């Protein structure tokens, strides 16, 4: 049984000045296994972020079913944590208090909550910045703090909506390497939405390629690369081949019929 399953999902939404609802995504179906990292790529507006919101329980599908560990998703749960492109930290709280906020939902005793917060701050490389406020941190550090806060809630599934999209290229690469190691160490399942094909290949065990709106699954690509990926792998022949395969799938569906 998949950890997360989309079963024949279809969803549309109302848009201003549109006479009818916009068909955003589907029908589409796929699963994400436990401890697997799956990335979703596709054109803007194809429903990638809609899939994350459905998985998080923030919206309900118009048709079909989203299941987490076999149970229908009917609302948000700390077992399914979501990280957005903008860190969305509480600006009036220090880094420590932002991270510890996530542990409150687990009902941990004070000493356990402090131990967990210390562990996560160390894991994300924010030792020594506990008393800083978000506006004193770099973009990469803010995103690490946001990830730590989400992890403090104890999620088994991490939903990532272009979490590094606002960062410069060098910082983004560093964050990708850091995230891959962190999730592997903690055995957390992940579903990532990204426009960055190189990011998808570097991080994922599988890459799902979606069509333009309404988003449908074009291709499910198994990434044939070592589980532990160093920066140098980005120039390896298999890495370049995967990028070309994804770009080709996107180009084919975008090409107008003759």
N, C-alpha and C positions, 0 to 999 in steps of 0.2 A: 504493500500500500504506500502510495506517495505521501510525503509529508504535507504537501500542498497540492491541490488538484483543482483545475478549472475544467468544468464539465459542460461543454456546449454553451459557453457564455455568449450572451449578446447584450449590448447596452447602448442606449442613446440618451441624449440630453436636450433640453430646451435651450435655444439661443435667441438673444435679442434680435428683432427684425427678421426672424426666419419664420415662414408660415408653418413649418412643421418641425418636428424634433430632428436633431442631427444624429444619424446612425454613426456612432463612434467606433465601435469594435464588435467583431464577431460575425458569424459564429466562430468560436475558437475554443480549443481544448488542449491542455497539456498538463503534465505533472512535474513536480520538483521533489526529488528524493531527499531523505534525511542526509545532512552534512554536505549536500550538493550546492554548488554556486552556479546559478543560471543567470545569464545576461540576456536582455531583450533589446534589440535595436530595430530601427525602422524610421520612416519619414516623420517629420513633425505632424502632429495631429492624427496619428494612426491609432491612438488609444493606449499607448504604453503606460502612461501615468494612471490612466483609468484602471488598468489591470492591478496596479499597486493599491489603489484606493479600495478596489473590490476585495483584494486579499486582506487588507487591513480592517475591513468591515466598516469603512467610513461611508460607503454607499452600497446599495444592493443591486444585483444585476437585474436587468429587465427580463431576461430569460436565462435558464441554465442555473448551475449551482457551483459555488466555491466551497471546497472542503479543506479543513485543516485537521490532519490526523484522523480522517474519516468522518468528522463532524462538520455539519453545515456551518459556515461562517455567518453569523447573524448580528455582529457588532464588533467593536474594538476589543482587544484583549492585550494585556502586557506580554503575553506569550508571542505576540506578533508585533515587533517593534519597527517603527518607520523613521527613516532619516531623510530629510529633505535637502535640496540644493543649498538653501540658506540655513545656517546653523540654528536660528530661532532660539538662542539662549535667553534666559531671563537677564536683562541688562542690570537689574538692581541686585543680583545675587553674585557672589564670588564663584570661581570655578568649582571649589569644593561643594558649595551649597547647591549649585546647578546639578552636579553629578549626584549628590546625595538625594536630591529631589526624586530621581528615578527609583531609588530603593524604597521610598515610602510606600509605594504600591504593593510591595512584597510583604509588608508587615514585619520587617526584620527588627529585632531588638536593637537598641542604640549601639551597643558594642559591635554587633555583627554588621550593622549598616556602616559604621565607621571603618571597619576592616575591609568591607567590600569597596567602599569609596577609595581607600588608600590603594587597594590592589588595582583598581581600574585606572586611577590617575597615574600609577606607575606603568601599567600596560600601554597606555596611550602616550607616554613620554611627557607628562605634565607635572612631574615632580618639581617642586619649587615654585609652581605657579598657582598653588591652591588658593591663595588669598587675592589673586588678581581678579579684576572684573573683565567681562568679555571685551569691552572696547579697548583694553590694553593688550589684547592678543592679536596675533596675525590671523589671516583667514584660515590657514591650515590648522593652527592651534585651536581656533574656535570650532572648527569642524570635528577635531579630535575630542574636544570637550562634549560636543553634542552627541557624538557616537558613544562616549563613555556614559553619558546620562541615559541614553537608550539602553545600553547594555546593563546598566544598574537595575533596570526593571526585570532582568532575567529572561529576555526573549529567546525562544527556540528558533524563531524565524526572523531574519532581518530583511526589511523591505527598503531598498535604497533608490531614491529618486534623484539621479544625477548628483550625488553628494559632493563631487569634486568639480562640477561644471563651472563654478565661479572662481576657481583657482588658476594661477598661472601654470604653464606647462611643466616647469621643473617641480613645483610643489605638488602638482597633481600626480606626477610619476612617483614621487616619494610617498604620497598618501596611498596610492594603489599598492605599493609594495608592503607598506605597513598594514593595511587592511587585510590583505591576503594572508599574512602570517597570523594576525590576531584571530581571525575567524577560524583558521585551520586549528590553531592551538585550543580554541574553546569549543570546537565541534558544532558551530552554528550554521544552520542552513541559510542561504541568502538568495534573494531575487533582486537583480539590479536592472534598472532602466537607464540607458545611456545613449547619447548621440555619437559617442567616441568609440569607433570600432576597435581601435588599438586597445583601449581600456577594457572592452568586452573580452577580447582574446586573451589579454594578460591575466585577467581575474577569473574567468569563468571555466567551468567544466563543460558547459554547453552554452551555445549562443543561438537564440531564437530570432529569426529574421521575420519581421512583419511587413505586410503590404501597406500601401496608403489607405486612408480612411474609406470605408470601414476596415479597421485593422484585422487581418487574418494571418494565420501562420503560413509563411512561404517555405521556410526551411528550418530544420532542427539540426544544428551542427555540433557534433562531438569534438571538443578541442583535444587534439592529440599532442599534448605537451606535458612535461613533467609536472607533478603536483606542486613542487617547490620551484618558483620561477624567479630567477634573478633578472636584473635589468638587462643584462646582455642578451637575454633570450629574444628581445624585441627585434633583433636583426637576424635571427635564425631562420633558415629556409622554411621550416614548418609554420613558424609564426607568420611570415610574409604570405605563405600560401593560404592560411586561414583568412587573413585580411582580404586577400584577392577574391576568395570564394564568397565572402559576405558582400563585398562591394559589387561583385558580379550579380548576385541575387537581387540586390537593391536596384542596380542599373536595369536589369531585365524587366522588373515589374514597373519601372518608371518609364520605360521606352514606349512611345505611342504606337498603336497597331497601324500597320501600313494598309 
